[in-house]
């Protein structure tokens, strides 16, 4: 299986340098928000016909790698 993270690209001229899917104008953070809102990958594939299942899996993998490197904790209330 091809390395999923190779699908995530960062280019300063696309989406203000935010990580995107395959240099397209689909920021990883937006796709993660959609997945977090309970949209399914199949539903997203229907809405974004130029993306592939592996693109969404790459977004999840990217987020997991960020978490591993930058621990995220709940803010004190």
N, C-alpha and C positions, 0 to 999 in steps of 0.2 A: 504494500500500500504506500502510495506517495505520501511524503511528509505533509500533513495538513497545514502546518504553519507556513509553508511556502505559498499558500493561497492568500495570506494576509500581507498586504504591502503598505508601505509608508512612503508617500511622495509629497513634498512640501507644496506642490502645485495642485494637489487634489484634496478637497475637503480640509483645507488649512493644515495639512500634514497629519490629520488623524489616520489611524489605521483603517484601511478599507479592504474590501474583498476584491482580489485580483485587479487592483488599480482601477476599479470602477467606482462610481460615486455612491457606494453603499458603505457607510461607516460601520465598523464592527459594533460600536456602542449602540447604534440604532437597531441592528439586527438582534443584539442581546436583549434590548428592551422589549422588542416584539416577542421574543421567545419567553421572556419573563412574564409577559402579559397573557400567557397561556396559548399563544398561537402555536400551532404545530408546524413542524418542518414541512409537512405536506401542504399545509395551508399557505405557508410562505412561498413554497415553490410555485403554487398556482398564481400568487400575486407577483412574483419576481421570476418571470419565465427565463431570464438570461442567467439565473443562478442555478447552482447544483446542490444536492444534498451535502456534499463534502464541504461546500462553502460555509454552511451553517455549523457543521461539525467543527470546522476550523475556527469559527468565532468562539465556540464553547471552549475549545482547546486553548486558544489564545487567552481567554479570561482565566482559565485554570492556571496557566503558566504565570500570568500576572499575579494571581493570588499567592502562588508559591514563592514568588520573589518579593512581594510587597504585602505583608500580612495586613488584612483589613479587619478592623475591630469596630464594634458598635460604639458610637459616640456616647459619652456619659450624659445622662439627662438630668 
